[in-house]
Amino acid sequence: MFKVSYDGSNRKVLWQEMWRHEFEEALKHDPVVILPTGSVEQHGPHCPMDVDVAGPFYMAVRTAQRVDDFPVIVAPPIWSGFTHYNKGFPGTISLRIETYLNLVGDVCRSIYDNGFRRIVIINGHGGNNAPNHVVRDTISEENIFVVAFSWWQAVAEEMKAWSEADNGSVGHGGEWETSVQLYLREHLIAKELMNDDLFPNPFAPELRHFCGFSERRRDTRDITGTMGNALVASKEKGERVFHLVVDRLEQMVREYHAQPVREYREFGSHCL
């Protein structure tokens, strides 16, 4: 069983809290590093701005705490995301797409340069999903292989089955995001401001699953900035989906740890 090299009652899982010799010891045991990505942006009138950061960060930390037979380290979360379309409401901080891609890519490169070969990106902001995949596919050519996913993708079937109003969609401050926050940080939810809103799509119903625009204020029916029904959110729902995400993330981390490190040119040049 993996043991850290210091004699203490609490095993560290946060990158920024570790000492240098703890990194050196961790590298001997095929470690996995989890990088949470999110955003600081409006989430309706009832949620704090850091919903998309808090979710994946807590999921990553809980996973790391559950694995004690090899090191799982949670990198400092990337709190800034690609979210210009939320600027119609105050509180949103957005990066240009080039800045975001460079930021996530350089963080992954730095983790790799420290000797860590197994990296998982868990994301909590919809606008980061495609960019994270671009980073994943770009840096793999540099021999840096990462797994990148958004937390709701790990539990999509269950969210749909358990949903009361939003048909399994993660939404935006709706049924599921509000539920997770009620479980994690109930004191930060303004329950009296919880609402039921949606983003009307101007295209025909048969086109909406692949047609739409990146905007919030114009396309919010009641101009709340919420996408979904927060009125059916509950702490119990949040706990249920949170722990299922952690279960899946733990399974992924364990399987990743057991796999040999990938080498991009393992079979020779690109073409041979």
Buried (B, 14 or more C-beta within 10 A) or exposed (E): EBEBEEEEEEBBBBBEEBEEEBBEBBBEBBBBBBBBBBBBBBBBBBBBBBBBBBBBBBBBBBBBBBBEEBBBBBBEBBBBBBBBBBBBBEBBBBBEBEEBBEBBBEBBBEBBEEEBBBBBBBBBBBBBBEBBBBBBEBBEEEBBBBBBBBBBBBBEEBBEEBBEBBEBBBBBBBBBBBBBBBBBBEEBBEEEEBBBBBBEBEEEEEEEEEEEEEBBBEBBEEEBBBBBBBBBBBBEBBBBBBBBBBBBBBEBBBEBBEEEEEEEEEEEEEEE
